Amino acid sequence: MARISRPWYDSEKQCYRAYVRGRRVDLLKGEESDANAKLAEKQLKHVLKGSKNDQAAGTLRVADSQVAPAARFGRASGVLPPASP
């Protein structure tokens, strides 16, 4: 069973953080206080909720995640530049 994400205070960085989907996320910078802890909890709820622009994992295609070589190098022909020695 997965653990529930909770904000915690990092005294070295002087900010509230939480682990979200295995990554450490900065929620709120500031000193450690009850008011800031409540704000960090609100920010965590906002992060966990996501945004309207997030797409479901099944809706992405391979072509959506890759940049075409011609666009990457600014060439219309699609020919890659010669390799450097």
Buried (B, 14 or more C-beta within 10 A) or exposed (E): EEEEBEBEBEEEEEBBBBEEEEEEBEBBEEEEEEEBBEBBBEBBEEBEEEEEEEEEEEEEEEEEEEEEEEEEEEEEEEEEEEEEE
